[in-house]
Amino acid sequence: MSSQPIPHTDNVSLAPGGGAVRILDQSLLPGETVYLDLSAPEELYEAIASLRVRGAPAIGIFAGYALYVLSLRPGAEDFPAFLARCREDRDYLNASRPTAVNLQHMLDRTLAAAEGASSIKEARAAMQETAFAIHREDIEMCRAISEYGLSLVKDGDGVLTHCNAGPLATSKYGTGLGPLFLSRERGMTLHAWVDETRPLLQGARLTAYELQRAGVDCTLICDNMASLVMKEGKINACFVGCDRVAANGDTANKIGTSGVAILAKHYGIPFYVLGPSSTIDFTCPDGAHIPIELRDGGEIKEKFFAKPSSLPEVKCYNPAFDVTDHSLITAIVTEKGVCYPPFDESFAALFGRKED
């Protein structure tokens, strides 16, 4: 259908033949490297909900491909019925995770491509092109974010990371980890202090895996060691990704991020949030309006343990994200540039007025 080359990255792409989305199953890393080709609605939904594909930008890329792949199913008798089913598929996939705004944005963008067509054939071609464009743009955005982020640190600095915002969570380079990979290319020496990121260990399983394989000097620490490492003067900056940024600069990211920001504020360490402008939700006034996903408590006391770490009857509270107040953020790094407080003014200057 398309004359455009298919962007390829290891974590998410359109499978050869175009009838499925191919992902690297991140839930099995670092022990196993398994690729899955997914095409059924339930498979695509489950891949997002179970974190087989994760990271806001990667989920956005996956969303574009997923909606296109679902459009290939037979059964729609005419164009209105086809569009109605596409809208149902959009709503179904969007319910898989509520916090990351990229999922909704890219589903809506791919659906809009179909709605602008005049036939099923034309709609499918437009959806495929849109999915490719989303993927290509993310690669370009990650490179630009990495460049801006690298300008905020100097050779020899120590950088604290939390969760995973590298190529696995995006397309190439990453957002929060992008400057570390780019520094390696430039011959700079940055040392990454990697929070393990309980309870799903995205730092230990994914960030340390990516950095080690890329030859970036890194040290893994437990989440509750960050304060000591900061006090010892080993951290010069904190780099984290983001799943949603409110209009005032409040930022949702993996649970534990706000604690890192509070510690950084106490020790006078700059705290940087790195992410594409698509992560900024201009319809969301502040962090209080960002929905926070609650996950199964079994992840806390059973996941990755040979035996449960707590009694079966012990209750668990397992929010997947928290919100870092804008007052704790030194700057938000986007593909368009670095935004400093007050963030609403920085956003307006960099991106112009955003209409609802």
C-alpha positions in Angstrom: 0.0 0.0 0.0 2.9 2.4 0.8 5.9 3.5 -1.1 7.5 4.8 2.2 10.1 2.5 3.9 9.0 0.9 7.0 10.9 2.3 10.0 12.6 -0.5 11.9 13.5 -0.6 15.6 14.0 -3.7 17.7 11.1 -3.1 20.2 8.1 -2.3 17.9 7.5 -2.3 14.2 5.1 -3.5 11.5 5.8 -7.2 10.9 6.9 -8.3 7.4 3.8 -8.6 5.2 2.1 -5.8 7.2 -0.6 -7.9 8.8 0.7 -7.8 12.4 2.6 -5.7 14.9 5.9 -7.1 15.9 7.2 -6.4 19.4 10.1 -7.4 21.6 8.4 -8.8 24.7 9.8 -6.5 27.4 8.2 -8.5 30.2 10.7 -11.3 29.6 13.9 -9.2 29.5 16.7 -9.5 30.3 16.6 -13.2 30.6 14.8 -14.0 27.3 14.7 -12.2 24.0 11.3 -13.1 22.4 9.5 -11.4 19.6 5.8 -11.6 19.1 3.6 -10.9 16.1 0.2 -9.6 17.2 -3.0 -9.0 15.2 -6.0 -9.9 17.2 -7.7 -7.2 19.3 -7.3 -9.1 22.5 -3.6 -9.7 21.9 -2.9 -6.1 21.1 -4.8 -4.9 24.2 -3.0 -7.4 26.4 0.4 -6.4 25.1 -0.1 -2.9 26.4 -1.9 -3.8 29.7 0.7 -6.5 30.6 3.7 -4.2 29.7 4.9 -6.4 26.9 5.2 -3.1 25.1 5.8 -0.1 27.4 7.1 3.4 27.5 4.8 6.3 26.4 6.4 6.9 23.0 6.7 3.2 22.2 3.0 2.7 23.2 2.1 5.5 20.8 4.0 3.9 18.0 2.4 0.6 18.8 -1.0 2.2 18.9 -0.7 3.5 15.3 0.4 0.1 14.0 -2.2 -1.7 16.0 -5.2 0.4 14.8 -4.0 -0.1 11.2 -3.6 -3.8 11.6 -7.1 -4.1 13.1 -8.5 -2.2 10.1 -7.4 -5.0 7.9 -9.9 -7.4 9.4 -12.7 -8.5 7.0 -16.3 -8.0 7.9 -17.1 -4.3 7.4 -19.7 -4.2 4.7 -19.3 -0.5 3.7 -17.3 2.5 4.6 -19.5 3.8 7.4 -19.5 0.4 9.1 -15.7 0.3 8.6 -15.3 3.6 10.4 -17.6 2.6 13.2 -15.5 -0.5 13.8 -12.3 1.6 13.7 -13.8 3.9 16.4 -14.7 0.9 18.5 -11.2 -0.5 18.2 -9.7 2.9 19.1 -11.8 3.0 22.3 -11.0 -0.6 23.2 -7.2 -0.1 22.9 -7.3 3.3 24.6 -8.8 1.6 27.7 -5.7 -0.6 28.1 -3.7 2.0 30.1 -5.1 5.3 31.3 -2.1 7.4 32.3 0.1 7.7 29.2 -1.4 10.3 26.9 0.6 9.2 23.8 -1.7 6.1 23.5 -4.8 8.3 23.1 -3.1 10.9 20.9 -1.7 8.4 18.4 -4.9 6.3 18.3 -6.9 9.5 17.6 -4.4 10.6 14.9 -4.5 7.3 13.1 -8.3 7.2 13.3 -8.5 10.8 11.9 -6.5 9.6 8.9 -9.2 7.0 8.2 -12.0 9.5 8.8 -10.4 11.8 6.2 -10.6 9.1 3.5 -13.5 8.3 1.1 -13.2 4.5 0.9 -12.0 1.5 2.9 -9.0 1.1 0.6 -8.0 4.7 0.9 -8.5 4.7 4.7 -6.3 1.7 5.2 -3.5 3.3 3.1 -3.8 6.6 5.1 -3.7 4.7 8.4 -0.6 2.8 7.4 1.1 6.0 6.3 0.1 7.7 9.6 1.6 4.8 11.6 4.8 5.0 9.6 4.9 8.8 10.2 4.4 8.4 13.9 7.3 6.0 14.0 9.7 8.2 11.9 8.8 11.3 13.9 9.6 9.6 17.2 13.1 8.6 15.9 13.7 12.3 15.0 12.2 13.6 18.2 14.4 11.3 20.3 17.5 12.4 18.6 16.6 16.1 19.2 15.7 15.5 22.8 18.9 13.7 23.4 20.9 16.6 21.9 19.2 19.1 24.1 19.5 16.9 27.2 23.2 16.3 26.6 23.8 20.1 26.6 22.7 20.1 30.3 25.5 17.9 31.6 29.3 17.9 31.2 31.9 15.2 30.7 32.4 13.1 33.8 29.0 13.8 35.4 26.9 11.3 37.3 23.3 11.0 36.2 20.5 9.3 38.2 17.9 7.5 36.2 14.5 6.1 37.2 12.5 3.5 35.4 13.3 3.1 31.7 13.2 5.8 29.1 15.6 4.4 26.5 15.2 2.8 23.1 13.0 0.1 24.5 10.5 2.7 25.6 10.7 4.8 22.5 12.3 4.2 19.0 16.0 5.1 19.1 18.1 6.8 21.7 15.2 7.3 24.0 14.2 10.3 26.0 15.4 10.2 29.6 18.3 7.9 28.6 18.9 9.5 25.3 21.7 11.8 26.4 23.6 8.8 27.9 23.5 6.9 24.6 24.4 10.0 22.6 27.3 10.8 25.0 28.8 7.4 24.2 28.7 8.3 20.5 30.4 11.6 21.2 33.2 10.1 23.3 32.0 11.7 26.5 32.0 9.8 29.8 28.8 10.0 31.9 28.1 7.6 34.7 24.6 6.4 35.2 23.3 5.5 38.6 20.3 3.3 37.8 17.4 3.1 40.3 16.0 -0.5 40.2 12.4 0.9 40.1 10.2 -1.3 42.2 8.0 -3.2 41.9 8.5 -4.2 38.2 12.2 -3.4 38.1 12.3 -1.5 34.9 15.6 0.1 35.9 17.2 -3.2 36.8 15.8 -5.3 34.0 15.7 -2.8 31.2 17.7 0.4 31.8 20.8 -1.4 33.1 20.4 -4.0 30.3 20.4 -1.2 27.6 23.2 0.8 29.1 25.4 -2.1 29.7 25.0 -3.5 26.2 25.7 0.0 24.8 28.9 0.3 26.8 27.6 3.2 29.0 29.2 3.1 32.4 26.4 2.3 34.9 25.8 1.2 38.5 22.5 -0.4 39.7 21.2 0.7 43.0 18.0 0.0 45.0 15.5 2.8 45.0 16.1 3.6 48.7 19.8 4.2 48.0 19.3 7.3 45.9 19.4 9.7 48.9 22.8 8.4 50.0 24.3 8.5 46.6 23.1 12.1 46.2 24.5 13.0 49.6 27.9 11.5 48.7 28.1 13.9 45.7 27.9 11.3 43.0 24.9 12.7 41.3 25.1 15.8 39.1 21.7 15.6 37.4 18.6 13.4 37.3 17.1 12.4 34.0 13.7 10.9 33.8 11.1 10.3 31.1 7.4 11.1 31.4 4.0 9.6 30.5 1.9 12.8 30.7 2.7 16.4 31.3 0.0 18.7 32.5 -0.4 22.3 31.1 1.3 23.7 34.3 4.3 21.4 34.1 3.1 18.8 36.6 4.4 15.5 35.3 3.3 11.9 35.6 6.0 9.2 35.5 6.7 5.8 37.0 6.0 5.5 40.7 8.9 6.8 42.7 9.8 9.6 40.4 8.3 12.3 42.7 10.4 11.0 45.6 13.6 11.3 43.4 12.6 14.9 42.6 12.1 15.7 46.3 15.5 14.3 47.2 17.1 16.2 44.3 15.5 19.5 45.5 16.9 18.9 49.0 20.4 18.2 47.7 20.4 21.0 45.1 20.6 18.7 42.1 18.9 19.6 38.9 16.0 17.4 38.0 15.2 17.1 34.3 12.1 15.6 32.6 12.7 14.5 29.0 9.9 13.7 26.6 8.3 14.6 23.2 5.8 17.4 23.0 3.1 14.9 22.3 3.3 13.9 25.9 2.1 17.4 27.0 -1.6 17.3 27.5 -2.7 20.9 27.1 -6.3 19.9 28.0 -5.1 18.8 31.5 -4.7 21.8 33.8 -2.5 20.2 36.5 -1.4 16.9 38.0 -4.6 16.5 40.0 -6.4 15.8 36.8 -4.0 13.0 35.5 -5.6 9.6 36.0 -3.3 7.2 37.8 -3.3 3.5 36.9 -3.7 1.1 39.8 -2.2 -2.4 39.2 -2.5 -5.8 40.9 -1.0 -5.9 44.3 0.6 -9.2 43.5 3.2 -7.4 41.6 4.5 -6.1 44.9 4.7 -9.3 46.9 4.9 -12.0 44.3 6.5 -10.8 41.1 10.1 -11.9 40.7 10.1 -13.7 44.0 10.5 -17.5 44.2 8.1 -17.3 47.1 5.7 -14.5 48.1 7.5 -11.8 50.2 4.4 -11.2 52.4 1.4 -13.1 53.7 -1.4 -13.7 51.2 -3.9 -11.7 53.4 -1.8 -8.6 53.5 -3.3 -5.8 51.4 -1.3 -4.0 48.8 -1.6 -0.5 47.2 0.1 -0.5 43.8 -0.2 2.8 41.8 1.9 2.5 38.6 2.7 6.2 38.5 3.0 9.3 40.6 2.9 13.0 39.8 5.9 15.3 40.3 4.9 18.8 41.1 6.2 21.4 38.6 7.9 23.2 41.5 10.4 20.3 41.8 11.3 20.2 38.1 14.4 22.2 36.9 13.4 21.9 33.2 11.3 19.9 30.7 13.3 18.9 27.7 11.4 18.4 24.4 12.3 18.0 20.8 11.7 21.7 20.3 13.9 22.9 23.1 14.3 23.2 26.9 11.4 24.6 28.8 12.1 26.3 32.1 9.6 27.5 34.8 7.0 29.0 34.6 6.2 26.1 32.3 2.9 27.4 31.0 4.7 30.4 29.6 7.6 28.3 28.3 5.1 26.0 26.6 3.2 28.9 25.0 6.5 30.4 23.8 7.8 27.2 22.3 4.6 25.6 21.0 2.2 28.5 20.5 -1.3 28.6 21.8 -3.0 25.2 22.0 -6.7 24.9 21.4 -8.9 22.3 23.1 
